[in-house]
Amino acid sequence: MIQRRSLKALYYLCLLAVGGLLGYKVYLNFFEPEFEAVHAEQVERLHSALEGKTSFRFVVVGNINNSIGVFERRIVPMLNSTDPAFVVSPGNAVSSGGEDKYRAIHGSLGYLDMPYLLTFGDNEFSNFGSFRFYKHFGPHFWTVQVANSRLIFLDSTGKTPYRWQLRWLGDLLRSDTSKHTFVFLGHPLRKPDADPLFDYEDNDLKPDAFRQALIEQFEAHQVDVVFSANLPLYDSQTVNEVRYITTGGGGGLVMNNDTSFYHYLTVTVTPEDIGLELHKLDIGQQPILKTLESLWFFVHSLFFVGYLNFILILCFFIALAIRLHALVFVDRDYYPDFDLDPSPWQQRALRIAQFTNNYLPFIGGVPLSIDRLHRGLKQAGDKVRIVAPRYRDQPQPEEEPDVIRVPSILAMGENREFRLANIFLRRIRRQIKDVNPDLIHVHHPFWLGSLGLWIAKIMRVPVVYTYHTRLEHYAHFVPLPGRLFRNLISHALIKRFANRCDGVIVPTYSAEEYLRMIGVKSLTFVQPTGIEYDRFRAVSHSAVESLRQELGIGDEHVFVSVSRLSTEKNIDFMINAIASLREKTDHRFRFLMIGEGHEHARLAERIRDKGIEDCFTLVGAVPPDRMPVYYSLGDSFLFASKSETQGMVILEAMAAGLPVVAVRSSGIDDVVRDGYNGFKTPEKIGPWRDSALRLMSDEPLHQTLSANALSFSKDFSVDHFARDVHGIYAEVLADFHKKKTDSDHDS
């Protein structure tokens, strides 16, 4: 256990180191002094060094490609020892135009003891690098007078319109009186004599009109040498007294053969002549080693300093090794701990704090479930406090000794049905501390649920989370792209939250399977929500008849459904199916849709458009104490929502003796037994409608399914529910305190 704690500490230490290094990268990018117009500074150095001289030497190094192993470590020391007047890159000094690559080449060139000048080439242009080159070094095409020689730098990337460059170049060459003229441009003007090994057409200068016009101007004005890069080789040609040199061996990938090798050129300039000397480097760096160096440079370029690169890689691999060690070598027991003894907590009253984002008087499955659990636990002797939002615009119970109401800071939904409570109030924690709970029970994986989890961690008590809701079906309430929330965020949110809890209660086995599939590893308990079975059986005949007269219902078959009028409840499907049922049968029926929500007006309009307002009634909200009468008025229960985790209203309908027709989904699958207490169908109008028609037209079948539904619902009473949840609390407490004891012992 001590070894595991040490590895865990080392793991987080490595992550902290990586975070610090990444923060250092941010510091380098945003707080380090910027470098601008480097060429202006270098030209000043160059003029100072060559003042009064008529002879000098300079070096040309092409395709440096941010190389550390070749350029920085091998070529730079050689140049410093021979002391040329300056160094020129004819292109591809960087491996790409990214900011980190420009910063890295600036650092590498800083090791030179002499001035340097860069040509704007393909690599400098890539990855939006043109503006970085302009900012850090200077214009893309330009010229400078060096002693008795003219250096001309051209843009061969296409960034600058070539016609403008030709006009500028022609004017420059016609008026220039320099003894010697050197031109630098990234792309070769002529195909190498030897096989270039790479596709020349992809690396030469385009368009052809630009290339041909340059050749004509160079020959007409007797340019001495044209230097290019862009090919990993050395090639020299003289055409009409103009020498064309391709030099690409400054650090990029080469083949180490007769034409492709690491090298640089020394150019000796005197008033009378120009001398060129090729320096072939016997480095022998193979392609595989070069690839490894590129990988090394990738990390190096993050920080521009080598030793930080090493620390970053070291920390990454240590963290990876520790993670792999935990996955491979640490034993795991995926079975429950059968040695747990929950009896000390089963045999005494518990203090429970519950956190929920909605509660009575808001009517919904979650508030009703919490209220029943509260009453059941309290009746069994437990002490319960519920932290819930306050609904100032709705009638509040006069006395709520067990409820801590939290003011809302935001109401969402067309009817303001969802409240965001002010979780930042300090009094919430103080009031919960006064309760001194043995356990905290949260009912949502965010907001007040997150507050409950946080308080539990501070108070060092276990947390139980009840998975009530399939969040992916509520994407329309979230100000995010629907698919992003539905397919990724909702599942990740539930997984992360559930794994931070000590126990998870799910109402059905299908819900448990879902949690396991998304990666929830916490203790999980299947516990259906309880219903007030006796209350649904105690409805008087006179109450039902009175409601029948109130609604104007005769001897027709009465279908009932209970649901919030919201998008995720799939009520549009039921409207279409009822319209289809109306066309298919002569049997008289009424459909009562009980519930309220922000979709009420739109659904009412759809019912009118379908012409079924005489048989499809939006009843609106019904007080909980009146619901048993409405259920008892019905003959069958219809349901189409796919967002439920259990479908508590289905159990309530069964307690009133109503067989069910429902769309198959995870929350329905464990409650409705096809052909026993109702029917489950795919989300298709035909099968769903035909099942409803069978219940309406086949009286013996209806009676059989009704009796089975009544029998099935008996096992879900509130008393059983509260007793079972108390047992879950006891088991979670036993597991929590055993782990706590083991941890204290090991430390």
N, C-alpha and C positions, 0 to 999 in steps of 0.2 A: 504493500500500500504506500510506504514511504517512497519507494522507487517511482511509482506511478505519479505521485504528487510532485516529485522532483522533475520528472519528464514533462508534466503538464506545465510547471512553472517555467522550464526551459523553452517549451513550445511558445508560450505567450511572450517570453522575453525576446525570442527570435522575431515574433510578429511585431513587437514594439520596436525592435531594431530596424526592421524593414520599413515600418511606418515612419520612423525618424529619418531614414535615408531618403524615402520618397519626399518627406517634408523638406529635406535639404535640397532635393532636386527643384522643388517649387521655389525655394529660396534662391537657388542659382538662376532660375529662369526669370524671376520677378524682382529680385532685390540686388543681384549682382550688378555692378556698373556696366552699362551697355557699351559696345564698341561700334563706332560709326565712321564711315568715310576712311577706312583703313588705307586705301590707295593714296589718298592725299598725304597722309602721314609718311607712307613709304616713299613716295616721290620726293618729298622734302629730304628724307634721309639719303636717297639715291643722289640727288643733286649735290648735297653736301659732300658725299663721298667721292664724287667724280669731278668736282670743281677744278678746272684748269687742266684736266687730263684729256688726252686724245686717244689713248689706248686703254682697253679694259677687257675684263673677262666676265661673262655671265653664264648661268646654268639654266637649261630648259629641262623640266621634269614633267612629263605628261601622265595622266591617269593615276594620280596619287591615291584617289579613292579612300581618303581617311585612313590609310594604312598605318598601323602602329608598328607591326613587325618589320616591314620593309622600309617605308619612308622614314618614320620617326626614329626608329632604333638603328637603322643601317645607313640610309642615305644622308640624313641630317648631320650625323657626326663626320661623315666624309666631307661634306660641303664645308662645314666649319673648319676642318683642318686645311683645306685648300684655299679658302678665303676668296671666293669670287666676289665681284662687285655687287651682284644681286642675283635673284632666282626668279624664273618665270614659269608659271604653270600654263600650258596651252589648252587647258580644259580638263574637267573631271577631277578637280582637286578634292571634291567631296564625293561620298558614295551616293548621296541624294541631297535634295535641297531643303531638308528638314532643319528646323532651328537647332536641334542638338548637333547635327552634322556640321553646320556652320560654326558653332561654338567650339566643336572638337578640332576642326582644321585650324581655327584661329589659335587654339592652344598648341597644336603641333608646330605650326609655322613660327610660333613664339620662341621655339628652341633654336631657330636660325640666328646667326650672328650678323646677318646681312639683310638688306631690304628684300621684299618679295612682291610680286605682282601676279594677279590671277586673271585668267580668261574666262568669260561667261560661256560655259559649255552645257552639254545635255544634262549632266548630273546636277549642275548648279541650278538649272531651270526646273527640274522635276520637283514634284510635291510642293507646288506653289512657291518655289524657291526664288523666283525672279525678284520679288520685292525684297526678300532678305538679302540677296546679293547687292541690290541697289542701296539698301540701307547700310549694310555692314561694310561694303567695300567701295562701291561707286557705280558709275554708269555701265551699261551693258556694252557699249562700244565707245572707244576713246583713244587718245594718242598722247605720247609724251616724248619730248626731245631729251636724249641722253648723250651728253658730250657732242660728238659729231654724227650721231645716229638717230634715226627716227624709229620708235616702236609704235606699232598700230595694232589695236585690239578690236576685233570685229565680233558681232553677234551672229552666230550661224544657227541659232535655235529656232528662228522664226518669230521670236518675241518682238523684235524690231522689224518693221517693213523693210525688205531688202532694197527697194528702189531708193528709199531715203538714205540708206547706208552707201549705196553706189554714188549718189549725188555728192554726199559728204566726202567720200573717199576720193572721188575724181578731183574735187576742188583742192583737197589736201595735197594729193600727189603732184598736181600741176604747179602748185606754189612752193613745194618743199625743195630746199637746197641742201639737205643733209647728204653726207658722204655715203651712208649706208641706210637701208630700209629693211626692217624686219616686221613681218605680219604674223599675228597669232589669232587663230580661230579654231573652234573646237572640232569641226568636221573636216576630214581630208578632202582635198579638191581632186585628187587623182587616185585611181585604184592602185594598190600596192603591186609591185612586180611579182612578189611571192604570193602563194595562196594565203589569204588573210585568215583562214580557218573559221571565220565568222562571216555571216552574210554581209558583204560590202554594201549592198544596196540599202541596207537598214542603217548604215553608219556614215554614208557619205553626205555631202552637202546638197540640200534641196532648197528651192527648185533648180532645175537644170539651167534656167535663164540666169539665175543668180550666180551659179558656179561658173558658167561660161563668161559672164560679164566680168567677174573677178579675175579670171585667168587673163582676159584681154587687157584689163587695166594693169595687172602686175607686170605683164610682158611689155606693155607700152611704156611704162614708167620705170622699168628696170629695177623692180623690187629684188632684193638680194636673196632672202630666204623666207619661206612661208612655213610656219610650224603649226601642226595639228595634233590632236590626240584622238580619242574615241575608238581606236583599235588597239588591242593589247599586243603590239609588235613594234619593230623598228623598220622603217622603209625610207629610202632616200632616192629621189629622182631629180634630174636636171632637164628642164624642157625650155628651149629658147632663152637660155642663160638665167632662168629662175629656178632656184632649188626648192623642191617641195619635200618636206620631211614630216613623216608621221612617227611620233614618239609616244608610246603608251606603255612604258615599263616602270612607272614610279611607285607601284604598290598594288595595282589591280591584279586580277587573275591572269596569269600567263601560262603558257604550255611548256616553258623551258626547253625549247628547241632552237633551230638556227635563226628563226625570225621572231619568235615570241619569247622574250626573256626580259628580266629586270635590268634597267639601264637608266642613264641620264646623259645629257649632252653638255659639253663645255664649248662655248662660243667665244673665240678670241677676236677682238676687234682692234685693228690698227687703222691709221688714215689710208693706208694703201690696200689692205686686204682683210679678208675674213677667214678665220680658221675654225673648223668644226672637229671636235674630238668625241668619239663615242666611248662611254665608260660602261662596259658590260659587267654586271654584278653576278658573281658566282654564288648566288644564294640558294638555288635549288629548292625553293618552296613548292611543294606539290599541291595540286588542286584540293586534296582533302584537308591538308594542313591549312590552306588558305581559307577554306570554308569554316574551319574551327576558329581561325583568327577573326573571321567576320562575325561569328557568334560572340566571340570575346569582345569585339569592338562594339557590338550592339549594346552590351551592358555598360561598357566603358563610356559610350557616348551619352548615357543617361546622366552622368555626373561630371564628365570631362576630366576626371582625376582617377588614375588607375587603382589606387589602393581602396577607394570607396567601392569600385567595381567588385573587388575581391570580397569585401565584407558583405555586400549585397548577395552575391552568389552563395557565399558560405552560409549566411542566415537562411536563405531560401531552402537550401538543401538540408540544413539541420532541421528546419521546421518540417520539411517533407519527410525526412527520415523518422522523426518522432511520430508523425501522423501514420506513416506506414507501420511503424513498430506497434502503435496502438491497434491498428487494424489487423495485423498478422499475428502478433505474439501475445497479446493480452487476451486471456480467456474470457469468454462471454457465456453467460447462462441465460438463454432466452425463455426459460420456463419460469413460472411464478415461484416465489419463495414460499415453499410449503411449510417452512419452519416459523412463519410469522404467527404471533399470538395476539389477535385483535381483542381478546376477551376483556382486558382492562378498560377499553374504551366502549365496548359493546354494553357493558354492565353499568355504565354511569351516564348521566345527562351531559351533553356536550354544549359548548358555546360556539355558535356558528355565525359568521358574518357573510352575507351574500351580496354580490355586486351585479347589477343588471342595468342595461341601457334603456330598458322600457319596463314599465310595471303599471298596475292598476292606478288610475281608472282607464288607462289605455287598454283596449281590448285586443288581445292577440294570443296566439298559442303559448309564447314564452311567458308573458305575465300571468296567465292562468295557471301554467305549470308551476311557476315559482310560488304563487299564492297557495296552491294546494299542498306543495311540499312544506311551506311555512306552517300552515295549519296542522298538517300531519305531524311534523317534528315537534311543534309546540304542545300538541295533545299528548305526545309521548314523553314530554318532560324536558326537551331540549330548549335552550335559550337561543333565539334567532334574532339577528338584526339585518335588515335589508337596506342597502344603499341604492337609491333609485332617483331618477330625475323628478323634478317638480313640474306639474302641469297647471299653471296658474289660470289658463283659459278653460279648464274643465273642472267639474265638481270634484272636490277633494273630500275624502273621508274626514269626519270631524276629529276623530282620535286615531292616531297611528303610533302607539307606543313602541312598536317594533320596527318602524321604518324611519330611516334617516334620509330626508328629502334634500336633494342638491339642486340649486337654481340652474336653469338652462341658459346657456350663452348663445345657442343657435337652434332654431327649429327648421327641419327640412321636410320636404314632401308637400304636396298641394294642400293637404289638410293639416300640415304641421304635426304629422303623426310621429316623426322621429326627432328626438331631442338630444342635443349634445350638452351634457351636464358640465358644470364648472368643476372640473377635476382638480383645479389648482387651489381650492380652498383648504387651508391648513386645518380647519376644524374637523374635516372628514377623518383625517388620520387620528386626531385627538379623540374623537368620539369612538372610533374603532379601538383605540388603545384602552379606553375606559371599559369596553366590552371584554377585552382580554380574550380573544377567541382562541379556541383550540385549533380551528381550521377555518380557512376562507374558501368560499364557494363562488366561482365566477361563472357568468352565463353568456359572456360574449368575449371574443378574442381581441378586443380593442376598446379604447376609451375607458369607461368605468371598469371594464374587465381588466385592462392593463393596469389601472390604478390599484385594483384589488391584488393583482399579482405582485406589484411593487411593494405594497404595504406588507404583504405576507413575507416577502424576502427580508424586509427590514425587521419584522417581528419574529422571524425564524419559526414560522408555522407553515404547515403544508397547504397546498392549493389544489382544489378539485375544480375541473372545468367541465361543464355540460355542453356537449356539441348539439345545439338545438337547430342550427340553421345552415342550409347549403348556400354559402355566401356567393358562389358563382352565379346564382340565379338573381342576384340583386345588383348586377353590374349597372343597371339603368339608374341607380341612385348615387353612383360614384362619379365624381367629376374627372374620370380618366377614360382613355379609349376602352370601349366595352370588351373587346377581345383580350386586351392586355390584362384587365382585371379578372375576366372570367377564366382565362386559360392559364394564367401564371400567378398573379398577385394573390387571388383569393386562396388558392391551395397552399402557397408558400406561407401566407399569414397564419392559416390554421395549423399547419405543420409546426412552424416555429413556436407559436403560442402554446400548443398542446404539449410539445416536448419540454417546455419550461415549467409545466405543471407536474404535480406529483401523482395525479390521477385524473382520468378522463371518463366521464359517463356518457354513453351513447344510448339512444332509445331502441335501436334495432341492430341485428347482426350485420345487415348490409351497410349500415353506417360505420360499424367497427371495421369491416373489410375495407371501406374507403379510406379510413384513417391509416390503416396499415399500408395500403398501397401508396399513399403519399409520403410515408416515412415516419409516422408517429410511433414512438417507442415507449411512451409512458404507460404506466399501468392503466388498463382499459377495462371498463365494466359495462356490460349490456344491461340497462335498466329502463324499461318502458315507463313513460310518464303515467301517473295515476289519474283516474277519473272518479267522479263522485257517483258511483254506480247506483247507490240507494236513492239518490235524489232523482235520477232519471226513471226509476221504477215507481216513484211515489206521486206521479202526476195524476190528478183526478180526471175522470171522464168529462165532468162539467167544464173544467178549465179548457180542455181541448175543444169541446163543442162551442164554447164562447169565442175562442180564437177563430174557429172555422167560420162562424157567422161574421165576425169582425172583418175577415179577409174575403168574405163572399165566396167561400168554397163549398161546393156541393158534394156529389158522390164521385167526382173524378179522382183519378190516381194522383197522389201528391208526391212529387219529387222535392227533396230538400238538399241544399248545399250550404255550407258555412265557410266563408273565406273573406279575407280582406280584398277589396276591389283594387287590385294592383297588378301590374304587368306580369310579374313572376307567377301569379296564380292561374294563368292560362284560361281565363274566363271567356275569352274570344272563341276558344275551341268549343266550349260548352254552348255558346250562343249558336254557333254554326251547326252543332250536333242536334240541338233541340229543334232548330228550324228544319233539319232533315227528318227528325222523328215526326214532326208535325205533318210533313208531306207523306210519310210512309204509313201512318196508322190512322184509323178512325176512332181509336180509343180516346176518350177525353182525359186530359191530364193538366196539372198545374205544376210549374217549377218555381220554387221559392228560393231565391238567392239571398242569403242572410249575410250581412256584413257591409262595411262602409270603407271608403278609400278614395284616393285621388282620381281614380278612373271612372267614378260613378257617372258623370255627365256623358263621357264618350261611350260607355257601355250602354247607357239608356238610349242614346242615339242609334247605336247599332241594332238594338232590339227593335226599335221603331222601323228602321230600314228593312229589317227582315220580316216585318209584319207579324211578330209573335208576341206583342205586348199583352195580348189577352191570356196567354198561357205562361209567360215568363215574367216574373215579378221581382224587381229589386227591392227587397224588404227594408234594407238599411240596417243600422246597428240595432242590436237587441241586447238589453241588459242580461248579464250572466244568469241572474235568478229566474229569468223568463225563458231561457234556452231549452230546458227540459220540455216545456209545453210545445214549443215549435218542433222539436224533434218528434214528440209523440203525435203531433198532427200529421207528420209525414208517413208515407208508406215505404219509400225507398230513398237511399242517399246517393247522390251523384257527386263525383269529384274528378278534377282533371289536373290539379297542381302537381308539378314535378319538383318543387323546391322544398318539400317537407323532409324532415329527418325521421318522422314517425307518423304524422297525421293523426293528432290527438282527437280532432273532431270526428274522425271515422270511428274511433272507439266509443265516443259519446253517442254517435248515431246507433251503433250496435247495441249499446246499453238501453236504448229506447226500442230495440227490436227491429231496426232498419237494416236490411241487406244493402250491400254497397256495390256500385259500379265505379271503378277508378282507373285512371291511366297508370300503367305500370311504371314505377320509379322506385328509387332506393328506399324512400320513406314509407312506401305502400306495401312493398313486397313481403315484409314480415307480418303485416297486420291483416291484409286481405288474403284469404285462402281461396283460390279460384274454384268455384263450384261448391264451396262449403258455406261460407258466410257472405259471398258476393262474387263479383267477377273483376278480373284485372285484364285490361286490353292494351294493345299498343296505342300510341297517340295517332289513331286513325279514326275518322268519324264513323265509318261503316261498322266496325266491330263494337265500338263504344255505344253507338246508337242501338244496335241490335241487342246488346246485353240489357240495356234499359228497357227495350221493348219486351224482352222475355220476362222480366220482372213484372211488367204491367199486364201482360196477357196470359201468363201461366200462373194461376193462383196456387196450385199445389206446390210448384217450385218456389214461389215467393214465401209461402208459409214455412217450408223446410229451411230455406236460407235464413229467414227471420229468426227461427228458433235457434239455429246454430250461431247466429250473430250474437244473440242474447247470452247464450252459454259461454261463448268465447270471451265476451267482455267482462265476465264476472271476476276474472283473475287480475284485473287491473284497478282495484279499488285504491283509494288514497291511503288507507291504513297500511295496506301491503307495500305501497310505494314508499311511504315515509320510513317504514321499518327496514326495508331493503337499503334505502339510501343511508340510513344510520349505520347499517352494517358496512357499507362501502367506506363511509367516513372512518370507521374503526380500523378497517384494513389499511387504508392510506396512512392513518396516524401510526399504526404499528410499523409499517414499512419506513416511514419518515424517521421515526425515533430510533429505529434499529440502525439505519444508515448514519444518523447523527452520532449515535453512540460509537459505532465502528470508526467514524472519522475522528472523533475526539480521542479515542484510544490510540489510533495510529499516530496522531500528532503529539 
